[in-house]
């Protein structure tokens, strides 16, 4: 049996730039150094510009619960009023084939995976400040004021788990944060 792939788990508060960083990271790592990207399932509605099968698999709450009960999710969490989860088959298939997999998930899900897969690499994307995070959430224009307030409170709770992660990357400048992520991936692949 060949060498197994590595699982890279990236978490960040909503609005920290996690999605943008992960997209750029995948584009910059092509060919043999490519990362397989696991697409999460969610019960929330798509945001402007999001596409089914590219950003998420958008499913009903009933469908989500069925997948969870059947053990088809590697991890799952309820974040604010919606469910999110990682399809188990995709991750296990790629890891067993020797491919590295990138998960972009919330803190709850990351902590569940940490209990199951101690060999995974955990990276937290940190916004420069809570004020900047609020500015980014407002600029995104996908939530109303009450939802932004809830997301900021959640961000404060999530940042208390920084010590559970192997690495913390400050996203104050996107290119600098991307370079740091690539450095971490390359370092971990050499281990």
C-alpha positions in Angstrom: 0.0 0.0 0.0 1.3 3.5 -0.9 1.8 6.5 1.2 -1.4 8.1 2.5 -2.1 11.7 1.8 -2.2 14.5 4.3 -5.4 16.3 5.5 -5.1 20.1 5.8 -7.9 21.7 7.8 -8.3 25.5 7.6 -10.7 27.4 9.8 -11.5 31.1 10.2 -14.3 33.3 11.4 -16.7 34.2 8.6 -15.3 37.2 6.7 -11.6 36.5 7.4 -10.8 35.7 3.8 -10.7 31.9 4.2 -12.5 31.1 1.0 -10.4 33.5 -1.1 -7.2 32.2 0.4 -8.2 28.6 -0.2 -9.1 29.3 -3.8 -5.8 31.1 -4.4 -3.9 28.3 -2.6 -5.5 25.6 -4.8 -4.8 27.6 -8.0 -1.2 28.2 -7.0 -0.6 24.5 -6.2 -1.2 22.6 -9.4 0.2 19.5 -11.0 1.8 17.1 -8.6 1.6 19.5 -5.6 -2.2 19.9 -6.1 -4.5 19.8 -3.2 -7.9 18.0 -3.5 -10.6 20.3 -2.2 -13.4 18.8 -0.3 -16.7 20.6 -1.0 -18.9 20.9 2.1 -22.6 20.3 2.2 -24.8 23.0 3.8 -28.4 23.7 4.6 -28.0 27.5 4.1 -29.0 29.3 1.0 -26.4 30.2 -1.6 -24.8 33.7 -1.3 -24.5 35.9 -4.4 -22.0 34.4 -6.8 -21.9 30.9 -5.1 -22.5 27.9 -7.3 -23.8 24.4 -6.5 -20.9 21.9 -6.6 -18.2 24.6 -6.7 -18.7 26.4 -3.4 -21.0 24.0 -1.5 -23.6 21.3 -2.1 -26.8 23.0 -1.0 -29.2 20.5 0.5 -32.3 20.5 2.6 -32.2 20.0 6.4 -33.9 16.6 6.0 -31.3 15.5 3.5 -28.5 16.7 5.7 -29.9 14.8 8.8 -30.2 11.7 6.6 -26.5 11.9 5.6 -25.4 12.5 9.1 -27.4 9.5 10.5 -26.0 7.3 7.7 -22.4 8.2 8.7 -21.8 9.8 5.4 -20.3 12.9 7.0 -16.7 13.0 8.4 -17.8 15.9 10.6 -20.7 18.2 10.9 -21.7 21.2 12.9 -24.6 23.6 13.3 -23.3 27.2 12.8 -25.8 29.9 13.7 -29.0 28.5 12.1 -27.5 26.2 9.4 -25.8 22.9 9.2 -22.5 22.3 7.5 -20.7 19.0 6.9 -17.8 17.2 5.1 -18.6 14.3 2.9 -16.6 11.3 4.3 -16.2 9.3 1.0 -14.4 12.1 -0.8 -11.8 12.7 1.9 -11.1 9.0 2.7 -10.8 8.1 -1.0 -8.3 10.8 -1.7 -6.2 10.3 1.4 -6.0 6.5 0.8 -4.8 7.2 -2.8 -2.0 9.3 -1.4 -3.5 12.7 -2.4 -3.5 15.6 0.0 -6.9 17.1 0.9 -7.9 20.6 1.9 -10.9 21.2 4.2 -12.2 24.7 4.7 -14.4 24.3 7.7 -15.6 26.0 10.9 -14.0 25.5 14.3 -16.6 23.0 15.6 -15.9 20.7 12.6 -12.2 21.1 12.9 -12.2 20.1 16.6 -14.3 17.0 15.7 -11.7 16.0 13.1 -8.9 16.7 15.5 -10.3 14.0 17.8 -10.5 11.5 14.9 -7.5 12.3 12.8 -4.6 13.5 14.9 -2.2 13.4 11.9 -4.2 16.2 10.2 -2.6 19.7 10.0 -4.8 22.4 11.5 -4.5 26.1 10.3 -6.4 29.0 11.6 -6.8 32.2 9.5 -7.0 35.2 11.8 -8.4 38.6 10.7 -6.2 41.6 11.6 -8.8 43.0 14.1 -12.4 42.5 14.9 -13.1 46.0 13.5 -11.6 44.9 10.2 -13.6 41.7 10.3 -16.8 43.7 10.8 -15.8 46.0 7.9 -15.3 42.9 5.6 -18.6 41.4 6.6 -20.4 44.7 5.9 -18.7 45.1 2.6 -19.7 41.6 1.5 -23.4 42.7 1.9 -24.7 39.2 2.4 -26.1 39.6 5.9 -28.2 42.2 7.7 -26.9 44.1 10.8 -28.3 41.4 13.3 -26.6 38.6 11.4 -23.3 40.5 11.3 -23.5 41.0 15.1 -24.1 37.3 15.5 -21.1 36.5 13.3 -18.9 38.8 15.2 -19.9 37.2 18.5 -19.2 33.8 17.0 -15.8 35.0 15.7 -14.8 36.0 19.3 -15.8 32.5 20.5 -13.9 30.8 17.7 -10.7 32.8 18.3 -10.6 31.3 21.8 -9.6 28.0 20.1 -6.4 29.3 18.5 -4.3 27.1 20.7 -5.9 23.9 19.3 -4.5 24.7 15.9 -1.0 23.8 14.6 -0.6 27.2 12.8 -2.1 30.6 12.9 -1.9 32.8 9.8 -2.7 36.5 10.0 -4.7 37.6 7.0 -3.8 41.3 7.0 -2.5 41.2 3.4 -3.8 38.5 1.2 -0.5 37.8 -0.7 1.5 37.6 2.5 -1.1 35.2 4.1 -1.1 33.1 0.9 2.7 32.8 1.0 2.6 31.7 4.6 -0.1 29.1 3.8 2.1 27.7 0.9 5.1 27.6 3.2 3.1 25.6 5.8 1.8 23.1 3.2 5.4 22.6 1.8 6.9 22.2 5.3 4.2 19.6 6.4 4.6 17.7 3.1 8.3 17.2 3.8 7.6 15.6 7.3 
